[in-house]
Amino acid sequence: MGRTLEGHPLLTSSCSHLSRRQSATTAGALHDRHRRWSAEGTWDGILWAVQAGADAEGRID
């Protein structure tokens, strides 16, 4: 499955394996998701979770 954050898969690869048409569709869907997650505060929650984990491990001063 690869890397996860709180049970959610982290997609770290590019879309280079997709055709040009698929890439455009995927890029549009990703942009829509980014806008929705920004409005919902999802990115803030992800940042908080990553920082909290790093802080608990003593990796943040």
Secondary structure, 3 states (H helix, E strand, C coil): CCCEECCEECCCCCCCCCCHHHHHHHHHHHHHHHHHHHHHCHHHHHHHHHHHHHHHCCCCC
